[in-house]
Amino acid sequence: MIPGNVNIKEQDVRVLNIAGDTDIFVQGEPADHFYILLYGNVELLRGGHRVLHLGAGTVLGTETLLKPGRGYLYTARARGEVRVARHGYQEFLDQAVSGTLLLRRVLDTHIKEIENLWIRLESLLKEDQDYYFPGGIRSCSPGEWVIHEGDQDDAIYRIVSSEQGLEVVKEDKVLALLREPGDFFGEMAAILGEARTAGVRSVGESILEVYPGDRLNQMIADYPGMSSRIINNLARRLASTTKKLAGTPGDI
């Protein structure tokens, strides 16, 4: 299986140069190869949603290695030109497990763990998922505003991934850079019921979870871990503001 629109520049057909915005493989397609990303960047999509952004050294498509005929669990799409090494499932297994079942058992355990991760991820993307993921996924382009200063909306955001972070901007001045996956922002509008006191702009490509602010109390009640993360975020900001007011050198 050679993906469509693939430009093969190498004599060894197992090493492929793939043009940007080309699908290396597609969710649901019969899976018979896995790929090692040698150069460039790839985004993974599940049910049409962008969920991960990966770089060189990543292995793609191994989840169904020991389940012949099973479809790929996600779509892998090149972002800019990439180079991949393509390996057939059966050939790899024939070479890897000849004479012993140990490696096959290790691979089986590893693949089950990855498959379970994608199953859990799929549950987060369901529109009818209650409380923990009642909103949706938002993909932001470089320079795109997520929040505008003065807006009256109360949505809460959680960073899934961000290439260069998100700037917190107030009166055209950058106050901070948010970049840690799992961090929340925008919750103050939901907690206080007031207009946005600052804007947030994505520096590069970012993927965010979006939660409706009017369900904050119910989400916190059902998921204490979310409450802990939000409180920790607020505590860090309070400490940063205190240092700034005290004039501590090196603070933003």
N, C-alpha and C positions, 0 to 999 in steps of 0.2 A: 504494500500500500504506500504510494507516494502521494503526499498531499497535493492538492491542486495549486497551480501557480507557483510551484517550487522551482527555483533556479539552481540547478545542480552544476557547480563549478569545479568539483573535485573528481579526479579519476575514480576514487573509491566511492561507490554509490551509497555507502553507509554514512558518509559525511555530507550533509546537505546545507546549502546556503538558502535561507528562506526570506523572501521579501517581507517588508513591513505590512501589518494588517492582514496577514495571511494566517489561516487556521492550520496549525500543525496537525491537530486532530480535533474531532468534534464530539461533544457529549452525545452518547447513545450509539455512535458508530461502533461496529464490531472491533474489538480491541485485539490486535495481534502484534503490535510493536510498542516498545517504550523508547524514550528519547532522553539523551543527556544534553543539557544546554551548555554548549562550549563558549558561546559569545553572545552578548546582547541581553535583551530583557523580554520576558513573556508575561502576559496577564492570563489568569485563569477565570473562566466564567462558569457559573452554575445556574442553570435555569434562566440564562440571559443576563444575570447580575455579575458584575465584576467583583470578585471576592479576594483575590490575591495578586500580588505583583512580585515576580521572582527574577533573580539574576543568574549569572553564569555559575555552573556547578550544580544546578538543580537537576534532579531526575524526575521526568514527567511520564505519567501513564503506567506506573507500576502497580496501581491498585488492583487491577484485574489479572495480574500475571499468572496466578494459579487458578483462574476461572475461565477456561477457554470458551470463547463465544460471547462472553459478557461484554456489554458496551462500555465505552469510556465513561467515567463518572463526571467529567467536566470537559469544557473546551479549552484548549491551549492556543493562544493567539500571539503571534509575533508582534512586538512593538518596535518598529524599526527593523532593520535587517538583523537576522540572527543566524548563528551556525549551530547545528545540532548533530549529534551522532545517533543514528537509528539502529536499534537492535531488535531482532525478532524474538518473541517470547520463547518459542519452542527450542530454537537454537541455543539461546542463553541457558535454558533449563537443562538441555542435554549436556552442555559443557560444564555447568556449575554443579550438578548433582550426581555426576557419574561416580559410582563407587560408594556414595554415602547419602543418607537421607537427612543429615544434620543441617546442611545449608538450606535444603528445601523447607525444613521445619522453621528455621530462623526467618526465612523469607515469608513463609505463610503467616507467622505471627506479626511480622512487620506490616504486611499488606492488609491484614485484618484491622490493625490499629489505624492505618490510613483510611481504610474504607469506613470505619466507624466515625472518624473525624468528619468525613464528607457527608455522612448520613446526618450527624448532628448539625452540620452547617446547613444542610438542606432544610432541616426543621426550623432554623432561624429565619430562613427566607420565605417561609409560608406566610401568606397574607393573613391567615386566620390565627396565627400564633398569639396566644394571650399573654399580655403583661410583659414577659421578658423581651419580646421583639414585636411590639404592636405597631411599629411604623414601617420603615422601608429602608432601602439602600440608596444612597446618593453618591454619584460620581462627580467630582469637581475638576474642571480644567484649570491649567495654570492661570493665575490672576482672577479667578472667579470668586465673587463675594458669596460667602455662606450666610453671613449675618450682616445687616446694615445698621449702623448706629442710629438709634432713634426709632427703629421698627417696633411694632407692638406685638409681634408674634412671640410664642413661648415655647417653640420647639427646642428639644434638648438633643445634643449631638455626641456621638462617641466615635473616636478615631479607629477605623479598621486598619488603614495603612495610609501613609503620606510620604511622597518622595522627598519633599523639601520642607515639610511642615506647613502650619497655618499661622499667619500673622494676626495678632490682636491689635487693632488699630483704633485710636481715639483722636479725633480732630487732626487727622492726617499724620499722626505720630505713632510709630510702631512701638507698642508697649511690651510685647512678649511674643515668643514663638512656641506654638503647641506642636508636638511631633510624636509623642509616645503612644503607640497603639494601645487601646483600652481606655485612654483618658477621655473624660467627659468635658464638654464646655457648653455654655448657653443656658445653664440651669438656673442662674440667678433670676432671669425673667420669669421663669415658672414659679420659683420660690417666693419672690417678692411681688409678682403681679405688676411689674413696672416695665417701661420701655427699655430697649437695649441700650446699655451705657457705653458700648463699644462695638465696633464691627470686627468681623473675622474674615480673612481672605486667604484662599489656598495659594501657596507659592508655586508648587508644582502640581502634579496629579495627586488627588486625594480620594479615598473612598471612606464614606461615613455611614454610620447607622443613625437614623433619625427617629426620635421618640416624641410623641405628642405631650406637651407640658401638662395638659389637663389630667393626665393619668399618672403623674409623678408619684403622688402619695400611694396609689395602689401598687405601682411597680416596686416602690421601696418596701412596702409591707410584704409583698410576695417574694422579693429577692433581696435579702439583707446584704448580699455581696455588692449589689449595685449601690445601696445606701453607703456602705463603707467606702467605695471608690469615689463617690461624689463628695463625701465629707473630707476625704484625704485631699482631693483636688482643692476644695475650699480652704483647707488648712494651709496648704502650700502657698496659695495665692495671698492669704492673710500674712504669712511670714514674709513673703516677698515684698508686699506693700509696706509692712512695718520696717523692713530694712531700708526701703527706698525713702521713707519719711525720715528715718534716722540718718540718712546720708551715708550709708555703708558703701565704700568704694567698690566699683565693679558691678553693682546692681543695675538692672535695666531702668 
